[in-house]
Amino acid sequence: MFEGLFQPTHLLVIFGIALLVFGPKKLPELGKGIGEGIRGFKSAIKAEEDKPATAMSPANSGPVHQKHSSEVEKRTS
């Protein structure tokens, strides 16, 4: 389905359309913003992976008590 999507001529056409839509002054700013967003996303993912696994584990947080629906109905009545 997407075999021929990223051929050089297709990428040139996409770049040309983007240049027409955004203009030559706005295109570098757009690229810079996208690059900063990707860098921020990667650093957030890396920071999330660097956290210790025990802090994210629900097994260490203690028992979770859930009330049955009948108990909730008694309190609201």
CYANA upper distance limits for C-alpha pairs under 8 A (distance plus 0.5 A):
  5 LEU  CA     10 HIS  CA      7.32
  6 PHE  CA     10 HIS  CA      6.73
  6 PHE  CA     11 LEU  CA      6.71
  7 GLN  CA     11 LEU  CA      6.84
  8 PRO  CA     12 LEU  CA      6.72
  9 THR  CA     13 VAL  CA      6.80
 10 HIS  CA     14 ILE  CA      6.72
 11 LEU  CA     15 PHE  CA      6.57
 12 LEU  CA     16 GLY  CA      6.55
 13 VAL  CA     17 ILE  CA      6.72
 14 ILE  CA     18 ALA  CA      6.69
 15 PHE  CA     19 LEU  CA      6.59
 16 GLY  CA     20 LEU  CA      6.78
 17 ILE  CA     21 VAL  CA      6.64
 18 ALA  CA     22 PHE  CA      6.39
 18 ALA  CA     23 GLY  CA      8.14
 18 ALA  CA     27 LEU  CA      8.26
 19 LEU  CA     23 GLY  CA      5.55
 19 LEU  CA     24 PRO  CA      6.53
 19 LEU  CA     27 LEU  CA      7.25
 20 LEU  CA     24 PRO  CA      8.45
 22 PHE  CA     26 LYS  CA      6.22
 22 PHE  CA     27 LEU  CA      6.51
 23 GLY  CA     27 LEU  CA      6.75
 24 PRO  CA     28 PRO  CA      8.03
 25 LYS  CA     29 GLU  CA      7.96
 26 LYS  CA     30 LEU  CA      6.67
 27 LEU  CA     31 GLY  CA      6.73
 28 PRO  CA     32 LYS  CA      6.60
 29 GLU  CA     33 GLY  CA      6.67
 30 LEU  CA     34 ILE  CA      6.72
 31 GLY  CA     35 GLY  CA      6.58
 32 LYS  CA     36 GLU  CA      6.67
 33 GLY  CA     37 GLY  CA      6.64
 34 ILE  CA     38 ILE  CA      6.70
 35 GLY  CA     39 ARG  CA      6.71
 36 GLU  CA     40 GLY  CA      6.60
 37 GLY  CA     41 PHE  CA      6.62
 38 ILE  CA     42 LYS  CA      6.65
 39 ARG  CA     43 SER  CA      6.67
 40 GLY  CA     44 ALA  CA      6.65
 41 PHE  CA     45 ILE  CA      6.70
 42 LYS  CA     46 LYS  CA      6.59
 43 SER  CA     47 ALA  CA      6.54
 44 ALA  CA     48 GLU  CA      6.65
 45 ILE  CA     49 GLU  CA      6.76
 46 LYS  CA     50 ASP  CA      6.66
 47 ALA  CA     51 LYS  CA      7.10
 51 LYS  CA     55 ALA  CA      7.92
 52 PRO  CA     56 MET  CA      7.82
 53 ALA  CA     57 SER  CA      6.78
 54 THR  CA     60 ASN  CA      7.71
 55 ALA  CA     60 ASN  CA      8.46
 57 SER  CA     61 SER  CA      7.97
 58 PRO  CA     62 GLY  CA      8.11
 67 LYS  CA     71 GLU  CA      6.64
 67 LYS  CA     72 VAL  CA      7.26
 68 HIS  CA     72 VAL  CA      7.10
 69 SER  CA     73 GLU  CA      6.67
 70 SER  CA     74 LYS  CA      6.81
 71 GLU  CA     75 ARG  CA      7.03
 72 VAL  CA     76 THR  CA      6.91
 73 GLU  CA     77 SER  CA      6.63
